[in-house]
């Protein structure tokens, strides 16, 4: 090994040690908020993120008004082709269940039941959509669901 190579290997080793010390020593002892996001992550999401599905591109038989659904039992939402990966955001003051095909080439269906938070925050479901899809929404006792643009 030549002199330049030795200097390069030692320099990389020192850089790794410095990065490790900064990563370990720069942390905080407090517990994080799982729902919280760092501002850098938010910025990156806005720049190249997926964005939300336009409520105008969603059709359903349970539509009460544009972007507002009245669901009793089951309701199928037909999402037009978003062109790229987008997020269908559904909000409701009551709990509901969603069933949707997984994005990409995956060959399975994803089911999730969402409920409002104890502090009164509404129930929110975020469904990844990258092609035309049918999403089933279930509210056995009935619920009012909003298709959100954010």
TIRO-252130 format. One record per residue: x negated, y, z negated of N, C-alpha, C, CB in turn; residue number from 1; residue in one letter. Coordinates in nm, 3 decimals, always signed. Glycine has a CB too. Example, Ala and Ser with C-alpha at 12.3 -4.5 7.8 and 13.67 -1.06 7.14 Angstrom:
<sites>
SITE     neast    nnorth       nup    caeast   canorth      caup     ceast    cnorth       cup    cbeast   cbnorth      cbup   pos   code
SITE    -1.319    -0.569    -0.780    -1.230    -0.450    -0.780    -1.320    -0.330    -0.780    -1.131    -0.447    -0.905     1      a
SITE    -1.285    -0.225    -0.708    -1.367    -0.106    -0.714    -1.290    +0.003    -0.787    -1.408    -0.060    -0.572     2      s
</sites>
This chain:
<sites>
SITE     neast    nnorth       nup    caeast   canorth      caup     ceast    cnorth       cup    cbeast   cbnorth      cbup   pos   code
SITE    -0.085    -0.116    +0.000    +0.000    +0.000    +0.000    -0.090    +0.123    +0.000    +0.097    +0.000    -0.121     1      x
SITE    -0.058    +0.216    +0.090    -0.137    +0.338    +0.102    -0.107    +0.437    -0.009    -0.113    +0.401    +0.235     2      x
SITE    -0.186    +0.542    -0.016    -0.171    +0.645    -0.118    -0.038    +0.719    -0.107    -0.285    +0.743    -0.108     3      x
SITE    +0.005    +0.749    +0.015    +0.132    +0.818    +0.034    +0.249    +0.731    -0.012    +0.149    +0.858    +0.180     4      x
SITE    +0.242    +0.603    +0.018    +0.350    +0.513    -0.021    +0.359    +0.503    -0.174    +0.328    +0.373    +0.040     5      x
SITE    +0.242    +0.497    -0.241    +0.243    +0.491    -0.387    +0.306    +0.617    -0.446    +0.100    +0.472    -0.441     6      x
SITE    +0.271    +0.733    -0.392    +0.327    +0.859    -0.441    +0.479    +0.861    -0.419    +0.259    +0.980    -0.369     7      x
SITE    +0.524    +0.813    -0.304    +0.667    +0.809    -0.273    +0.742    +0.716    -0.369    +0.688    +0.763    -0.128     8      x
SITE    +0.687    +0.598    -0.396    +0.750    +0.502    -0.487    +0.756    +0.560    -0.629    +0.675    +0.368    -0.487     9      x
SITE    +0.648    +0.619    -0.675    +0.645    +0.680    -0.809    +0.745    +0.796    -0.815    +0.502    +0.728    -0.845    10      x
SITE    +0.748    +0.878    -0.710    +0.841    +0.991    -0.706    +0.986    +0.945    -0.712    +0.819    +1.074    -0.579    11      x
SITE    +1.020    +0.839    -0.637    +1.157    +0.784    -0.641    +1.189    +0.727    -0.779    +1.174    +0.675    -0.534    12      x
SITE    +1.093    +0.662    -0.840    +1.114    +0.608    -0.974    +1.142    +0.719    -1.075    +0.992    +0.527    -1.018    13      x
SITE    +1.064    +0.826    -1.069    +1.085    +0.939    -1.160    +1.222    +1.002    -1.134    +0.973    +1.045    -1.141    14      x
SITE    +1.261    +1.016    -1.008    +1.392    +1.072    -0.973    +1.505    +0.987    -1.030    +1.406    +1.085    -0.821    15      x
SITE    +1.494    +0.856    -1.019    +1.596    +0.766    -1.075    +1.606    +0.779    -1.227    +1.564    +0.621    -1.038    16      x
SITE    +1.493    +0.788    -1.294    +1.493    +0.804    -1.440    +1.558    +0.937    -1.477    +1.348    +0.796    -1.497    17      x
SITE    +1.525    +1.045    -1.408    +1.583    +1.176    -1.437    +1.734    +1.173    -1.414    +1.517    +1.285    -1.349    18      x
SITE    +1.779    +1.114    -1.304    +1.923    +1.105    -1.276    +1.994    +1.024    -1.383    +1.947    +1.043    -1.138    19      x
SITE    +1.932    +0.916    -1.428    +1.993    +0.834    -1.534    +2.006    +0.913    -1.663    +1.909    +0.707    -1.558    20      x
SITE    +1.901    +0.984    -1.701    +1.904    +1.063    -1.824    +2.011    +1.171    -1.816    +1.765    +1.126    -1.852    21      x
SITE    +2.022    +1.237    -1.703    +2.124    +1.341    -1.686    +2.263    +1.280    -1.693    +2.105    +1.415    -1.551    22      x
SITE    +2.284    +1.164    -1.630    +2.416    +1.099    -1.631    +2.455    +1.056    -1.771    +2.417    +0.978    -1.538    23      x
SITE    +2.364    +1.000    -1.846    +2.394    +0.952    -1.981    +2.404    +1.068    -2.078    +2.287    +0.852    -2.028    24      x
SITE    +2.313    +1.161    -2.070    +2.310    +1.273    -2.165    +2.411    +1.381    -2.134    +2.174    +1.333    -2.167    25      x
SITE    +2.459    +1.388    -2.012    +2.553    +1.494    -1.973    +2.696    +1.461    -2.003    +2.539    +1.522    -1.829    26      x
SITE    +2.725    +1.343    -2.055    +2.863    +1.304    -2.083    +2.915    +1.368    -2.211    +2.874    +1.154    -2.094    27      x
SITE    +3.045    +1.357    -2.229    +3.109    +1.407    -2.351    +3.160    +1.288    -2.429    +3.224    +1.506    -2.318    28      x
SITE    +3.175    +1.307    -2.559    +3.222    +1.200    -2.645    +3.373    +1.193    -2.653    +3.166    +1.216    -2.783    29      x
SITE    +3.444    +1.286    -2.591    +3.589    +1.286    -2.598    +3.649    +1.188    -2.497    +3.644    +1.426    -2.575    30      x
SITE    +3.770    +1.147    -2.525    +3.840    +1.056    -2.434    +3.897    +1.137    -2.320    +3.952    +0.976    -2.508    31      x
SITE    +3.891    +1.084    -2.201    +3.941    +1.156    -2.085    +4.091    +1.143    -2.069    +3.873    +1.106    -1.962    32      x
SITE    +4.145    +1.227    -1.984    +4.287    +1.222    -1.951    +4.300    +1.144    -1.821    +4.350    +1.366    -1.938    33      x
SITE    +4.364    +1.026    -1.822    +4.371    +0.946    -1.699    +4.447    +1.017    -1.588    +4.438    +0.813    -1.728    34      x
SITE    +4.535    +1.109    -1.622    +4.610    +1.180    -1.518    +4.535    +1.304    -1.470    +4.747    +1.219    -1.571    35      x
SITE    +4.433    +1.345    -1.543    +4.358    +1.465    -1.507    +4.260    +1.437    -1.393    +4.283    +1.518    -1.628    36      x
SITE    +4.238    +1.539    -1.314    +4.142    +1.526    -1.204    +4.044    +1.640    -1.210    +4.214    +1.523    -1.068    37      x
SITE    +3.922    +1.612    -1.173    +3.819    +1.714    -1.167    +3.848    +1.806    -1.049    +3.677    +1.649    -1.154    38      x
SITE    +3.814    +1.934    -1.063    +3.842    +2.030    -0.957    +3.770    +1.995    -0.827    +3.801    +2.170    -1.002    39      x
SITE    +3.653    +1.932    -0.836    +3.583    +1.890    -0.716    +3.663    +1.784    -0.641    +3.443    +1.836    -0.751    40      x
SITE    +3.724    +1.691    -0.714    +3.805    +1.588    -0.651    +3.927    +1.650    -0.584    +3.850    +1.482    -0.755    41      x
SITE    +3.991    +1.747    -0.650    +4.106    +1.817    -0.591    +4.065    +1.887    -0.462    +4.164    +1.919    -0.691    42      x
SITE    +3.950    +1.954    -0.464    +3.902    +2.026    -0.347    +3.875    +1.929    -0.231    +3.776    +2.105    -0.380    43      x
SITE    +3.809    +1.819    -0.262    +3.781    +1.720    -0.157    +3.910    +1.662    -0.102    +3.691    +1.607    -0.212    44      x
SITE    +4.009    +1.640    -0.188    +4.138    +1.587    -0.145    +4.209    +1.682    -0.050    +4.226    +1.559    -0.264    45      x
SITE    +4.201    +1.812    -0.077    +4.264    +1.910    +0.011    +4.193    +1.916    +0.145    +4.265    +2.048    -0.055    46      x
SITE    +4.061    +1.904    +0.144    +3.984    +1.916    +0.267    +4.001    +1.798    +0.361    +3.841    +1.933    +0.234    47      x
SITE    +3.997    +1.678    +0.309    +4.007    +1.562    +0.397    +4.104    +1.459    +0.346    +3.872    +1.499    +0.414    48      x
SITE    +4.186    +1.500    +0.254    +4.280    +1.407    +0.192    +4.393    +1.370    +0.283    +4.335    +1.465    +0.067    49      x
SITE    +4.480    +1.288    +0.230    +4.584    +1.233    +0.313    +4.707    +1.322    +0.325    +4.625    +1.101    +0.260    50      x
SITE    +4.740    +1.401    +0.226    +4.857    +1.486    +0.234    +4.985    +1.407    +0.212    +4.862    +1.555    +0.368    51      x
SITE    +5.094    +1.480    +0.205    +5.223    +1.417    +0.178    +5.302    +1.400    +0.307    +5.304    +1.500    +0.077    52      x
SITE    +5.392    +1.302    +0.306    +5.483    +1.280    +0.417    +5.581    +1.396    +0.421    +5.558    +1.142    +0.404    53      x
SITE    +5.607    +1.449    +0.538    +5.705    +1.555    +0.555    +5.844    +1.498    +0.529    +5.696    +1.618    +0.699    54      x
SITE    +5.920    +1.553    +0.433    +6.053    +1.500    +0.403    +6.145    +1.496    +0.525    +6.117    +1.583    +0.295    55      x
SITE    +6.123    +1.583    +0.622    +6.207    +1.584    +0.743    +6.186    +1.461    +0.829    +6.179    +1.709    +0.824    56      x
SITE    +6.077    +1.387    +0.808    +6.049    +1.268    +0.889    +6.102    +1.140    +0.824    +5.900    +1.255    +0.912    57      x
SITE    +6.178    +1.155    +0.714    +6.233    +1.039    +0.644    +6.384    +1.035    +0.667    +6.201    +1.044    +0.491    58      x
SITE    +6.433    +0.922    +0.717    +6.576    +0.903    +0.739    +6.628    +0.798    +0.643    +6.605    +0.863    +0.885    59      x
SITE    +6.752    +0.818    +0.596    +6.815    +0.721    +0.507    +6.966    +0.742    +0.511    +6.761    +0.736    +0.361    60      x
SITE    +7.040    +0.636    +0.481    +7.185    +0.646    +0.477    +7.233    +0.712    +0.348    +7.248    +0.507    +0.492    61      x
SITE    +7.149    +0.717    +0.247    +7.188    +0.772    +0.117    +7.150    +0.919    +0.103    +7.123    +0.692    +0.005    62      x
SITE    +7.129    +0.989    +0.214    +7.090    +1.130    +0.209    +7.208    +1.216    +0.164    +7.037    +1.178    +0.347    63      x
SITE    +7.185    +1.293    +0.059    +7.286    +1.387    +0.008    +7.268    +1.521    +0.077    +7.275    +1.402    -0.148    64      x
SITE    +7.143    +1.563    +0.089    +7.102    +1.687    +0.154    +6.959    +1.666    +0.200    +7.115    +1.813    +0.056    65      x
SITE    +6.904    +1.751    +0.288    +6.767    +1.731    +0.333    +6.670    +1.718    +0.214    +6.723    +1.846    +0.424    66      x
SITE    +6.601    +1.604    +0.207    +6.505    +1.579    +0.101    +6.565    +1.532    -0.029    +6.428    +1.701    +0.076    67      x
SITE    +6.697    +1.514    -0.035    +6.765    +1.472    -0.157    +6.847    +1.347    -0.130    +6.856    +1.586    -0.211    68      x
SITE    +6.825    +1.244    -0.212    +6.892    +1.115    -0.193    +6.979    +1.084    -0.314    +6.789    +1.003    -0.171    69      x
SITE    +7.098    +1.030    -0.288    +7.183    +0.979    -0.395    +7.186    +0.828    -0.376    +7.328    +1.042    -0.391    70      x
SITE    +7.124    +0.757    -0.468    +7.107    +0.612    -0.454    +7.192    +0.540    -0.558    +6.957    +0.572    -0.467    71      x
SITE    +7.277    +0.450    -0.512    +7.352    +0.360    -0.599    +7.326    +0.220    -0.544    +7.508    +0.396    -0.605    72      x
SITE    +7.254    +0.140    -0.618    +7.214    +0.008    -0.568    +7.085    +0.023    -0.489    +7.325    -0.056    -0.481    73      x
SITE    +7.088    -0.019    -0.361    +6.970    -0.012    -0.274    +6.991    +0.092    -0.164    +6.941    -0.150    -0.212    74      x
SITE    +6.881    +0.153    -0.122    +6.882    +0.245    -0.009    +6.750    +0.227    +0.066    +6.900    +0.394    -0.056    75      x
SITE    +6.760    +0.211    +0.198    +6.639    +0.196    +0.279    +6.601    +0.330    +0.340    +6.659    +0.091    +0.390    76      x
SITE    +6.476    +0.368    +0.317    +6.421    +0.491    +0.374    +6.335    +0.451    +0.493    +6.338    +0.571    +0.269    77      x
SITE    +6.360    +0.513    +0.607    +6.279    +0.487    +0.726    +6.186    +0.607    +0.746    +6.369    +0.462    +0.852    78      x
SITE    +6.057    +0.580    +0.733    +5.955    +0.684    +0.745    +5.900    +0.679    +0.887    +5.841    +0.666    +0.638    79      x
SITE    +5.907    +0.793    +0.957    +5.852    +0.800    +1.093    +5.699    +0.790    +1.086    +5.895    +0.932    +1.163    80      x
SITE    +5.638    +0.759    +1.199    +5.492    +0.744    +1.205    +5.425    +0.874    +1.160    +5.446    +0.705    +1.347    81      x
SITE    +5.351    +0.871    +1.049    +5.286    +0.993    +1.001    +5.160    +1.031    +1.078    +5.252    +0.978    +0.856    82      x
SITE    +5.111    +0.942    +1.165    +4.992    +0.971    +1.243    +4.862    +0.935    +1.176    +4.990    +1.114    +1.277    83      x
SITE    +4.858    +0.940    +1.046    +4.741    +0.900    +0.966    +4.791    +0.867    +0.826    +4.631    +1.014    +0.962    84      x
SITE    +4.703    +0.830    +0.737    +4.743    +0.794    +0.602    +4.804    +0.914    +0.530    +4.624    +0.739    +0.523    85      x
SITE    +4.926    +0.897    +0.483    +4.998    +1.001    +0.409    +5.060    +0.938    +0.284    +5.109    +1.069    +0.499    86      x
SITE    +5.110    +1.020    +0.194    +5.173    +0.972    +0.072    +5.319    +1.014    +0.069    +5.099    +1.024    -0.053    87      x
SITE    +5.408    +0.918    +0.058    +5.550    +0.946    +0.039    +5.570    +0.964    -0.111    +5.642    +0.829    +0.098    88      x
SITE    +5.615    +1.082    -0.152    +5.630    +1.113    -0.294    +5.779    +1.122    -0.326    +5.558    +1.246    -0.331    89      x
SITE    +5.822    +1.037    -0.419    +5.961    +1.033    -0.461    +5.969    +1.071    -0.609    +6.024    +0.893    -0.436    90      x
SITE    +6.060    +1.162    -0.645    +6.075    +1.209    -0.783    +6.220    +1.194    -0.826    +6.030    +1.357    -0.797    91      x
SITE    +6.239    +1.159    -0.954    +6.374    +1.145    -1.007    +6.373    +1.167    -1.158    +6.433    +1.006    -0.973    92      x
SITE    +6.480    +1.224    -1.212    +6.489    +1.236    -1.358    +6.512    +1.102    -1.425    +6.601    +1.333    -1.396    93      x
SITE    +6.556    +1.001    -1.349    +6.578    +0.867    -1.402    +6.482    +0.768    -1.340    +6.722    +0.822    -1.379    94      x
SITE    +6.476    +0.649    -1.396    +6.387    +0.546    -1.343    +6.441    +0.484    -1.215    +6.364    +0.438    -1.447    95      x
SITE    +6.351    +0.430    -1.134    +6.390    +0.361    -1.011    +6.279    +0.266    -0.969    +6.420    +0.463    -0.898    96      x
SITE    +6.312    +0.179    -0.873    +6.216    +0.082    -0.821    +6.197    +0.106    -0.673    +6.264    -0.064    -0.847    97      x
SITE    +6.072    +0.098    -0.627    +6.043    +0.111    -0.484    +5.974    -0.016    -0.436    +5.955    +0.236    -0.456    98      x
SITE    +6.000    -0.049    -0.311    +5.936    -0.165    -0.247    +5.894    -0.119    -0.108    +6.034    -0.291    -0.241    99      x
SITE    +5.765    -0.134    -0.076    +5.712    -0.083    +0.050    +5.602    -0.173    +0.102    +5.661    +0.060    +0.034   100      x
SITE    +5.584    -0.176    +0.235    +5.472    -0.252    +0.290    +5.340    -0.183    +0.255    +5.485    -0.269    +0.443   101      x
SITE    +5.238    -0.263    +0.230    +5.106    -0.208    +0.201    +5.049    -0.145    +0.328    +5.010    -0.318    +0.146   102      x
SITE    +4.968    -0.039    +0.313    +4.910    +0.024    +0.432    +4.800    -0.062    +0.493    +4.853    +0.161    +0.396   103      x
SITE    +4.758    -0.022    +0.611    +4.652    -0.094    +0.681    +4.702    -0.224    +0.739    +4.537    -0.120    +0.588   104      x
SITE    +4.611    -0.320    +0.749    +4.644    -0.450    +0.807    +4.693    -0.549    +0.703    +4.524    -0.506    +0.878   105      x
SITE    +4.713    -0.504    +0.579    +4.758    -0.593    +0.472    +4.895    -0.649    +0.508    +4.762    -0.519    +0.335   106      x
SITE    +4.916    -0.775    +0.473    +5.041    -0.842    +0.506    +5.116    -0.879    +0.378    +5.015    -0.968    +0.592   107      x
SITE    +5.147    -0.778    +0.297    +5.224    -0.803    +0.176    +5.302    -0.676    +0.140    +5.132    -0.846    +0.059   108      x
SITE    +5.398    -0.693    +0.051    +5.483    -0.583    +0.008    +5.447    -0.545    -0.135    +5.633    -0.622    +0.020   109      x
SITE    +5.446    -0.416    -0.161    +5.415    -0.365    -0.294    +5.545    -0.320    -0.360    +5.312    -0.246    -0.287   110      x
SITE    +5.565    -0.361    -0.485    +5.684    -0.322    -0.561    +5.639    -0.253    -0.689    +5.774    -0.445    -0.593   111      x
SITE    +5.707    -0.143    -0.724    +5.674    -0.070    -0.846    +5.801    -0.012    -0.906    +5.571    +0.041    -0.817   112      x
SITE    +5.809    -0.017    -1.037    +5.918    +0.046    -1.110    +5.860    +0.164    -1.186    +5.990    -0.056    -1.206   113      x
SITE    +5.918    +0.282    -1.164    +5.870    +0.402    -1.231    +5.978    +0.453    -1.326    +5.831    +0.511    -1.128   114      x
SITE    +5.935    +0.507    -1.437    +6.027    +0.561    -1.536    +5.979    +0.699    -1.578    +6.038    +0.469    -1.659   115      x
SITE    +6.071    +0.782    -1.626    +6.030    +0.915    -1.672    +5.941    +0.903    -1.797    +6.155    +1.002    -1.703   116      x
SITE    +5.856    +1.002    -1.816    +5.769    +1.006    -1.933    +5.853    +1.042    -2.056    +5.654    +1.109    -1.914   117      x
SITE    +5.802    +1.011    -2.174    +5.873    +1.042    -2.298    +5.884    +1.192    -2.322    +5.802    +0.976    -2.415   118      x
SITE    +5.795    +1.270    -2.262    +5.800    +1.416    -2.281    +5.901    +1.483    -2.188    +5.663    +1.476    -2.260   119      x
SITE    +5.976    +1.403    -2.112    +6.079    +1.459    -2.023    +6.033    +1.476    -1.880    +6.124    +1.590    -2.075   120      x
SITE    +5.906    +1.448    -1.852    +5.855    +1.458    -1.716    +5.924    +1.353    -1.630    +5.700    +1.439    -1.712   121      x
SITE    +5.965    +1.392    -1.510    +6.039    +1.301    -1.424    +5.955    +1.183    -1.376    +6.093    +1.377    -1.305   122      x
SITE    +6.026    +1.079    -1.332    +5.961    +0.960    -1.276    +5.911    +0.995    -1.136    +6.058    +0.837    -1.273   123      x
SITE    +5.787    +0.954    -1.104    +5.728    +0.984    -0.974    +5.668    +0.857    -0.916    +5.620    +1.095    -0.986   124      x
SITE    +5.702    +0.829    -0.790    +5.642    +0.717    -0.717    +5.566    +0.774    -0.599    +5.751    +0.613    -0.671   125      x
SITE    +5.444    +0.727    -0.579    +5.361    +0.769    -0.466    +5.333    +0.645    -0.381    +5.226    +0.836    -0.514   126      x
SITE    +5.380    +0.648    -0.256    +5.369    +0.533    -0.167    +5.281    +0.570    -0.049    +5.509    +0.485    -0.120   127      x
SITE    +5.174    +0.494    -0.027    +5.085    +0.518    +0.086    +5.151    +0.465    +0.213    +4.946    +0.450    +0.064   128      x
SITE    +5.153    +0.551    +0.317    +5.215    +0.516    +0.445    +5.120    +0.556    +0.556    +5.355    +0.585    +0.462   129      x
SITE    +5.089    +0.463    +0.646    +5.001    +0.497    +0.758    +5.059    +0.459    +0.894    +4.868    +0.428    +0.741   130      x
SITE    +5.183    +0.414    +0.893    +5.253    +0.378    +1.017    +5.403    +0.384    +0.988    +5.210    +0.233    +1.069   131      x
SITE    +5.489    +0.372    +1.089    +5.632    +0.371    +1.059    +5.662    +0.259    +0.959    +5.716    +0.351    +1.190   132      x
SITE    +5.741    +0.292    +0.857    +5.765    +0.195    +0.750    +5.907    +0.209    +0.696    +5.663    +0.212    +0.638   133      x
SITE    +5.956    +0.100    +0.641    +6.084    +0.101    +0.571    +6.056    +0.079    +0.423    +6.182    -0.007    +0.627   134      x
SITE    +6.098    +0.173    +0.342    +6.078    +0.169    +0.198    +6.215    +0.148    +0.133    +6.008    +0.300    +0.145   135      x
SITE    +6.225    +0.048    +0.047    +6.350    +0.022    -0.022    +6.345    +0.087    -0.159    +6.377    -0.130    -0.034   136      x
SITE    +6.450    +0.161    -0.188    +6.464    +0.232    -0.315    +6.579    +0.168    -0.390    +6.487    +0.385    -0.292   137      x
SITE    +6.559    +0.133    -0.519    +6.663    +0.067    -0.598    +6.693    +0.145    -0.726    +6.621    -0.077    -0.633   138      x
SITE    +6.820    +0.172    -0.745    +6.872    +0.233    -0.868    +7.002    +0.160    -0.901    +6.895    +0.390    -0.852   139      x
SITE    +6.996    +0.056    -0.983    +7.115    -0.024    -1.011    +7.233    +0.058    -1.065    +7.081    -0.133    -1.108   140      x
SITE    +7.206    +0.157    -1.149    +7.313    +0.237    -1.207    +7.332    +0.370    -1.137    +7.287    +0.262    -1.353   141      x
SITE    +7.253    +0.396    -1.033    +7.262    +0.520    -0.958    +7.161    +0.622    -1.006    +7.401    +0.578    -0.968   142      x
SITE    +7.104    +0.696    -0.911    +7.009    +0.801    -0.946    +6.998    +0.901    -0.832    +6.872    +0.741    -0.979   143      x
SITE    +6.948    +1.016    -0.864    +6.924    +1.123    -0.769    +6.773    +1.129    -0.747    +6.981    +1.260    -0.819   144      x
SITE    +6.728    +1.115    -0.623    +6.585    +1.111    -0.592    +6.552    +1.220    -0.491    +6.544    +0.971    -0.536   145      x
SITE    +6.442    +1.290    -0.517    +6.396    +1.395    -0.427    +6.273    +1.347    -0.352    +6.364    +1.525    -0.505   146      x
SITE    +6.270    +1.371    -0.220    +6.150    +1.344    -0.141    +6.068    +1.472    -0.148    +6.185    +1.303    +0.010   147      x
SITE    +5.951    +1.463    -0.209    +5.870    +1.580    -0.236    +5.761    +1.600    -0.130    +5.807    +1.569    -0.374   148      x
SITE    +5.730    +1.724    -0.102    +5.623    +1.756    -0.008    +5.489    +1.770    -0.079    +5.655    +1.885    +0.068   149      x
SITE    +5.488    +1.758    -0.214    +5.363    +1.766    -0.290    +5.376    +1.700    -0.423    +5.320    +1.910    -0.308   150      x
</sites>
